[in-house]
Amino acid sequence: MHKKNILWFEETKIGDIPKVGGKNASLGEMYSELRSQGINVPNGFSVTADAYWHFIQFNNLGVTIENILKGLDTGNMHNLSERGYKVREAVLSAEFPEDLRTEIIEAYSTLSGEYTKKKRLTLKKNRNHTTHPAGWVDVAVRSSATAEDLADASFAGQQESYLNVSGEYQLLESIKKCFSSLFTDRAISYRQDKGFGQLQIALSVGVQKMVRSDEASSGVMFTIDTESGFQNAVVINGSWGLGENIVKGKVNPDEFVVFKPTLRLGSRPIIGKKIGSKEHKLIYSVGGNTSTQNVLVPDEDRERFCLTDDEALQLAKWGCEIEDHYRKPMDIEWAKDGKTDELFIVQARPETVQSRRDKNVLEEYTLKEKGKVLAVGAAVGGKIGQGKANVIKNVSKIADFKKGEVLVTEMTDPDWEPIMKIASAIVTNSGGRTSHAAIVSRELGIPCIVGTGNATQVVKDKRPITVSCAEGEEGK
């Protein structure tokens, strides 16, 4: 079988998950099949699973990784983090094989030429020479694991993404960081718990032209109600700037709910609309060591919706078309380009929780006694949990978390997944129903309250608390 290190989106279909992972296979499917319906998808290419194995074998990393992970104990946070760190360092200090390096730069040059409308950049073979950066376009570099976003195992947020990457050096480093993120503590722990071997799964990397949502807005859309499982609604969350803030739960987003049956008949059925506080936005940073930075949003922008009704309806229509194409409820990321005012779809994966629920079973939880309400936010799920509060304000404290405690924090990110799995409930200050904390707790089947604003201030550490999501949309 001919091995290919690079596959363009137009050459890729959903059946190519073993070659390019779930995320990139879906991008390829949409780019090649749905653009003709008017759905905008930015172009790009995948550095394939074959390229990843070529990199691993060239540097003899298989043996190194197996040696480091001997005696791994995912229940012991110190053991896990020490081994994870060593594996990632080994990957980051490895070198690209020359043929792979050349192929990546050539593909990036072609992509840049397409968007800058300039003649194809001339490539210098000299390893120390970087072609003039003005010719390179800014790209998003995203990990796509070959076992990710499968219908029965959502590896949501397991691996890293890098935004506003520009120039050949930055691109190669970002790809290497993506390779190493296959061995984050959370990913190692997740594979171990799901019974996947650590060297059984490969990583592909998607390189996609950036949408300039740093100058507009972006967000997430589900073609099913994430809480009730109601199939006739599209739920859209959005905020200013690049999309990472919504996914990671750093902002309380705007929300639009659109009714699908009458949308399909040509009506304008926005049946719910809620403005979020949207205090921060992620934008391109100029200079410095990072490619993006969070800044405060001016008051007048916080107080207005980040999408017009027309734009929300346009996204909902695309959501319905993507769902029809895949024949299942979808979890979709969108972005608006502030330079052209165009909307784009930048990712789509199957929704993995509500769509798999047994429709013949209805579970209801009721609270027999009520105490003083300490904090309120958006309820995720309909369950009730209780335990000692463990208020974590600093990531260094996560190793002290005990099974059965209630996690109370500003927000979670995928590094926290090992402790989320043993929590009886989760409460966050920020984030909406499509944030990381919400998605993971839904998957784990534990109650979660997001966007309380003040839980870490009002809940005392080690105090026994009850978390109720059984009283409608508001969690207490």
Protein Blocks (a to p, Z undefined) as FASTA:
>chain_A
ZZdfbdcfklpcfklmmmnojklmmmmmmmmmmmmnopacdddddddfklmmmmmmmnom
mmmmmmmmgoiafklmklmmmmmmmmmmmmmmpccdfklmmmmmmmmmmmmmmmnopacd
dddfblkbccdfklpccdddddddfkgoifklccehkbccdehiecjklmmmmmmmmmmm
mmgfklmmmmmmnopafklpccddddddddffklmccddddfbdfklopakbccddddeh
jfklmmnopaccddddddfklmmnopacdfbdcddfklaccdddeejjbfbdcddddfkl
mmpcfbdfklmmmmmmmmmmmmmmnopacdddddddfklopacdfbdcddfklmmpcfkb
ccddddfbdcddfbdcddedjbdcdddddddfbfklmmmpcehiacddfbdcfklmmmmm
mpcbdcdfbdcfkbmklmmmmmnopacdehklpmmmmpcghiacdddfkgojbdZZ
